[in-house]
């Protein structure tokens, strides 16, 4: 998609996406300071592990609620809390940078609140996919599933834009194809990450939900993209 510099200047990162980035990185900074003994005392060394256990997602919590019919708040929280706890500073930083970049791109078309809704629903979709494809025992941490949801939104917007100008819409999937290829390469070299179903789920949810989050629906989106072309 091509946008003028003036359009980019008046389309900053959606505030709620920026707030999500600040919260996630704030949690990570706290872990780093605690590990180094700067805050929290000796017990702070275990903050990360405790947070991963308390706020990470695992399929067993979803299965418990389905089988018992009990919607327990502490289990429901895990569907949206896992993106804020990471295994390492590197994971948090990469996910955070991608969040800002994709939030900015998608926010150039969608309303800022719609971008936030896309993030939240992709987060939940990633957890559901993790449960469906990885079972009950695998843990899910980190902010990549909702980032993949934003990639799904970006892919959808680009897909519509290419269709509006008569170009090949297959090109819209270039970004996700590159990322999938890199994940496959790293998987072959270093072992496949068990949380890949969540990334896939986040992307699918993001792509599928995007038409519902554009003001006026698909027809309005096509008209708007044609004007920007």
Phi, psi and omega in degrees: 000141180247126178233147179286161180296328179294320179295319180295324183294328181262010177237076181286177175299130179307132185305321181292325176293318177299320178296320177298319177298315181297318180296311182298315180288329176297318176298317181295318177299320178299317177299316182297316180293322178294318179298326181273003177075014181282325176226156170086347181074192184302327183291341183294341179299330182265008182300316182298311182298321178295319180293319178300319180288322185277333187236354175288164181254142174217142185300335182298330180289321177293318180297321179301315182293322179293316185286327183261344184074013181260119176268088185276126184304320182292335176277321177298324180302325183296336178295336183237354182267338186299332179291350184262359176237128185238159180283339183202165176296321181299314179299316180296318183292314181296315179298322181293316180296318178294324177300313180296316182295311181290324176299321178294313182298309182292326180292347176287345178244311183277157172295144181308319180292326177296324177296319178297315178299319178299319177300311184295313182293326176291327175298312178295318178299322177297318179294318179297319178295322178298316179295316185291322188258337183250352178086199188271337194265338183284139180268152178232123177225160169094163190268013184286323180303313177292331174297318176295331174296319176293325174297321175299318177295316178298319179297318178297314180299318180291323178300315178293318181299315180294322178295326181292331182257006177079016180270169180290120183285347177299331180299337181296335184266013183295317182298311181293328178294319178296314180296319178296321178296319178294319178297320179295318179298313179296326178295318178295319184281320189237000182102140183283134178291137183288349184263014180301328178299328180291321177297315178299314180297319178299316180297313182297315179297317180298317180293317185287328185273342185304318180301332181281344186258357178271126180304125179088356178077198187297317184296319179294323180295316180300315180299317182294319181291326177296322179292329180279342185291000000 
